[in-house]
Amino acid sequence: MTAPHEHAAPATGTGEATAAQYVYGVTRADATLPADLTGLDDNPVTLVAHEHCAALTSDLPAGRPLGRRADLMAHERVLDALVDAGTVVLPFRFGAAMAGTEAVEKELLAANGERLGQVLDQLDGRLEMRVRGTYVQDALLREVMSDDPQIAELNQRLRSIPADAADAAYYDRVRLGEMIARALEQRREHDGQVLLEALTPAAEATVRKPPAREEDVLDVAFLIGRDRLADFQRAVEEIGAAHADRITVRLIGPLPPYDFVPEA
């Protein structure tokens, strides 16, 4: 599937028909856009259609590169508006641009129409929900100390060493840090799997992301049918309440289904 290129500097063009176009994503050709939907630099968002598919586009800002925070927010705002309206959308990552509406129609839609239609079928009636679980740090450390006598004993011994002798215990401190890190990794894997198994039944697909921080338990994108959204939200609430003393569970969404767009 031929994708729009990431745009570093706007192409020149003076007429509306030849202006470079920013592409937010693809939807059905018969989709109805929310009223007064605007994108980058508050330019009106329109549909460039070919057969059964249409690209969501607006004129590319002229005379400057993309990348401002306002640009990112505008990109998300357009896609979120489609999701909120219940309209199927194949979202593009930020930065996609093409030379003009003719290029959008021929190079993107005509060249990839069959594949785009298949992906829209796969995403129709579905949305992305993101669940993140984070340990309550104090509670986690208490668990590690109480569950592993070796860690607890070494920690207590190091705490009793006078400050003027701390250098002599350097390697013991390194060993304690390594022991705690291993214990945290084992605990994270177990707890993350418990959360995931509780939430997966309401989902059609999942994408698990690696933890970014030591305290992260779980970060997963779920593809949810709109008719199962209430069930999924209820499951998240229940698992969050069950683990509230040690894990903070956050639900983010609905989101455009970025994580479920097949690779080109």
Protein Blocks (a to p, Z undefined) as FASTA:
>chain_A
ZZddddfbdcddfbfklgccddfbdcdfkbccdehiacehhiacddddehjbccdddddd
ehiaehifklmmmmmmmmmmmmmnopacddddehiacfblklmmmmmmmmmmmmmmmmmm
mmgopacddddddddfklmmmmmmmmmmklmmmmmmmmmpcfklmmmmmmmmmmmmmmmm
mmmmmmmmmmmmmmmmmmmmmpcbdcddddfbfklmbdcdddddfklmmmmmmmmmmmmm
mmmmmpccddeddddfkklcccZZ
